[in-house]
């Protein structure tokens, strides 16, 4: 059953997932999500883009390459 927050703001579950995802999880969704995914549209998409850039900077180049190779 959705919480009151989810009823008020359906995008909140996407934001929560983004905020809790590892860099590798974010990168995997970035590569393999279906076209038109709500993760990449509107305010959620802007948040995804921002968090993805922050996490990439935090993990550094070597971890980015490892994660990229790992997910294919």
N, C-alpha and C positions, 0 to 999 in steps of 0.2 A: 504494500500500500504506500503511495507517495506521501512524503512528509508535507507539511504546510509550505515549506520553502520550495519544494519541487512543484507544488500546485501554483504558486505565485510566479516562480521563475523556472520554466522547464530547462533552461540552459545551465542551471546550477549543477546538475549531475555531470555535465561535460566539463565544466570549470573545475569541479572537485577531482575528476579523473585526471585532468591535465596537471593540476597542482600536485598530485600524489604520484604521478608516473615518473619512472626513471628516464634518463636520456635515451636509453635503448628502446624502451617502450614508445616514447614519443617518435623516435625515428622510424620505428616499424610501422606505426599507424600512418605517419607522413607518407611512407612509401606504398603501403598496401591498402589503405582505406579506399572505399568505392568513391567514384566521382560523385560530387554533390554531398559528401558527408557533412553533417552539421558541425563536425569538429573544425571545419575549415571555412565556415561562412559567418559573416557578420561579426558581432562582438566576440563570440567564442573563437572564431578564426583568428581574430586579432590577438586575443589572449594566447592562443596556441603558438602563434608566430613569435610573440614576445618571450614566452617561457622557453620555447625551443632554442631561441638565440641565447638566452641566459644560461641554459643548461649546457649548451655546446661550449660556451666560453668557460664554464666552470669545470667541465670534464677534461678539456684540452684536446689537442690534436690526436695524440696517440689513442686515447679512449674513444674518440670519435671514429677513428679508423677501425679499431677492434669491434666496436658495436656495429658499424656498417658491414664489415665482413661477416659478422656473426648472423645478421639477419638476411644477408644475401642481396 
